[in-house]
């Protein structure tokens, strides 16, 4: 367990909060999904109500250590102010005299958002001098950016060497939910994996095989596993470099008695784009000129049958090409089914999280993680650099 903001006297203190405001924008420069901003509100409001002077810092995009005008955080500050119903100050850098002056002028309960941390190459290099520049802005450090806690950057790890460092309320929520999957899940426990790449998830799959009662595989991952079993998968997305890894996982499954279930039927198509008609086929009859774009109805029923008795379900990655409407049925069916079960349900991973939010069903899931790579790494290794750096609870 880690110390949190509840363990600190924050009144009148400058509190540096690392948040994850890496939100998507539409083509006209408007924030298209403010979920990550909303997720940070409990911590920000907690600090404001206790008269802290709140200094927020986030990265946005991949500016590669240079100032990129359309990656500035001004619009985020504006949106945050709307959600808080209070003004949010904004400064066009994250270190230096102008920033120090702006922070020094904060009054109790006020909030300021610093400029994109990644405009400075020292952020991702975790340069101690840059970490110290960030630290001089505050008396206490709070990490509430679970989605970046797997990165040992200046604002997630380096700064903790210079300030008392604790978890925010979102970080606490994530650690409790995901840590519970590792420490004391209620069985039967199922993991459902989708998405595109085996290589991104092999460590997590291998780790969870030791903890779960059944593993279900859909999405692009399934193509690599099906090919590893010697089946024709057409021009489906396959990681040929991961075929041996997939065979090792299937072999471990047989030896451990924990089944890894693959699709029975799939939807295939010649192209992955809107308007293209798919064709349902058994996995033993995938045409050489088509690729897998979704799981089929027999697979959906098969997966439902195995999930029905489960008390804990962790799901990472969509069952098909969710972004294309006609290839999203498997993912939508799985979400609907999970929300109807009497079970602890945890969803983590970019597209699967997007899907549950778009369907308006996130409130019916026990926990929707804000982390992508961080979720995978925590469930694989049991810890994260940005979490290790925080003070342990007494």
HELIX and SHEET records of a PDB file:
HELIX    1   1 UNK A    5  UNK A    7  5                                   3    
HELIX    2   2 UNK A   35  UNK A   49  1                                  15    
HELIX    3   3 UNK A   69  UNK A   71  5                                   3    
HELIX    4   4 UNK A   74  UNK A   84  1                                  11    
HELIX    5   5 UNK A   97  UNK A  104  1                                   8    
HELIX    6   6 UNK A  117  UNK A  119  5                                   3    
HELIX    7   7 UNK A  121  UNK A  125  1                                   5    
HELIX    8   8 UNK A  128  UNK A  135  1                                   8    
HELIX    9   9 UNK A  146  UNK A  148  5                                   3    
HELIX   10  10 UNK A  158  UNK A  161  5                                   4    
HELIX   11  11 UNK A  169  UNK A  183  1                                  15    
HELIX   12  12 UNK A  198  UNK A  209  1                                  12    
HELIX   13  13 UNK A  219  UNK A  228  1                                  10    
HELIX   14  14 UNK A  240  UNK A  242  5                                   3    
HELIX   15  15 UNK A  243  UNK A  256  1                                  14    
HELIX   16  16 UNK A  283  UNK A  285  5                                   3    
HELIX   17  17 UNK A  297  UNK A  307  1                                  11    
HELIX   18  18 UNK A  325  UNK A  327  5                                   3    
HELIX   19  19 UNK A  329  UNK A  340  1                                  12    
HELIX   20  20 UNK A  350  UNK A  358  1                                   9    
HELIX   21  21 UNK A  362  UNK A  364  5                                   3    
HELIX   22  22 UNK A  373  UNK A  381  1                                   9    
HELIX   23  23 UNK A  385  UNK A  388  1                                   4    
SHEET    1   A 6 UNK A  88  UNK A  90  0                                        
SHEET    2   A 6 UNK A 111  UNK A 113  1                                        
SHEET    3   A 6 UNK A  53  UNK A  57  1                                        
SHEET    4   A 6 UNK A  14  UNK A  18  1                                        
SHEET    5   A 6 UNK A 140  UNK A 143  1                                        
SHEET    6   A 6 UNK A 164  UNK A 167  1                                        
SHEET    1   B 6 UNK A 259  UNK A 261  0                                        
SHEET    2   B 6 UNK A 214  UNK A 217  1                                        
SHEET    3   B 6 UNK A 189  UNK A 193  1                                        
SHEET    4   B 6 UNK A 312  UNK A 316  1                                        
SHEET    5   B 6 UNK A 344  UNK A 347  1                                        
SHEET    6   B 6 UNK A 367  UNK A 368  1                                        
SHEET    1   C 3 UNK A 279  UNK A 282  0                                        
SHEET    2   C 3 UNK A 265  UNK A 269 -1                                        
SHEET    3   C 3 UNK A 291  UNK A 295 -1                                        
END                                                                             
